[in-house]
Amino acid sequence: MSALTPPSVVQDGTATPRALPQGDWVAAAFADRRAWRRLAAQLKTCGPGHAWSLQGLERLDHVGAQVLWNHWGRAWPVQVDLSAAQREMLERVARFSTPCVPAPPWRLADQVDRLGVLVLHALDHLAHLVELVGQLLLDVLRLVRNPLRAPWRDISGHLYRMGAMALPITALVGFLIGVVLAYLMSLQLRQFGAEAFIVNILGISLIRELGPMLGAILVAGRSGSAITAQIGVMRVTEELDAMRVMGIPHGFRLVMPRALALALAMPLVALWTTLAALAGGMLAADLTMGISSAYFLQALPAAVKVSNLWLAMAKSVVFGVFIALIGCHWGLRVKPNTQSLGEGTTASVVSAITMVIIVDALFAVAFKNLGF
């Protein structure tokens, strides 16, 4: 392929101003940003009163013709000199060009209306979530009254898939977080000769906050999306409609088993994640500051009261229930198409993680004096 001549526009010095496009007005030439900026600056000097002569063009394709047509204001200039092939191409561009739709003007009423729609959508989701919570309480009462009719097989299956199968990834992430925290804290504590306080900082931060929250975030991304996808696929394949026709309640067979499974699994996953993070922090403290594992294990019970552990376990139960309810909420609202399934899964993960952080903040404020 021959080298391209950059597109340009020159003007002659006659009494009638005339613009003379030159070079290759093709798509490949416009790909060069510097050439495009230079051409745009030259076109700004060519007003509507200029005559145009395209005889100096070496090549012209539809992209170059569109550039000329747009600069002419989508109308032919008063005087233009061009070949038959160039005229045919410009006429084709003019025939198929569509006018640009102007952006609607900014109005305060439109913004208020859009905000109102968002608020109504949020209230609708909140009302459905509250309805799920109420239905879950009724289903738990039904379970207590007649435990032999409970879906124990579903509960045990969800408990294994959402709890036991999440242990490897939570242990890995927890261990690495513990290592990172210990390394960062050692750099600061060494300046004040307070290396021994790393046990207090790691213990409080991991047992009370980071361990349960890390486990909940990982479970929200892993199991929350799976819950939404499973129920959403049931919506797409019309299994939910079949269950309703057969008289099988969605809450008792779909929502309650997942909520109970995560309520039981989340405290164990949080404890597992916390232990892995403490192991990583203990290893990093030994390597960076020479604090032995024996001293770490001996000082940890004195530095962290057991009430912090019970608070973390209680918080994890709430995390598990909310993750399951949010996953079921978005799964039940999936429409029978694949695009809605993908959007629901994404919204489920984002909502669950946001809810975990909000609940953790509420627990931190409500129980700020507990464990100190």
Secondary structure, 3 states (H helix, E strand, C coil): CCCCCCCEEEECCCCCCEEEEEEEECHHHHCCHHHHHHHHHHHHCCCCCCEEECCCEEEECHHHHHHHHHHCCCCCCCCEECCHHHHHHHHHHHHHCCCCCCCCCCCHHHHHHHHHHHHHHHHHHHHHHHHHHHHHHHHHHHHHHCHHHCCHHHHHHHHHHHCHHHHHHHHHHHHHHHHHHHHHHHHHHHHHCCHHHHHHHHHHHHHHHHHHHHHHHHHHHHHHHHHHHHHHHHHHCCHHHHHHHCCCCHHHHHHHHHHHHHHHHHHHHHHHHHHHHHHHHHHHHHHHHCCCHHHHHHHHHHHCCHHHHHHHHHHHHHHHHHHHHHHHHHHHCCCCCHHHHHHHHHHHHHHHHHHHHHHHHHHHHHCCCCCC
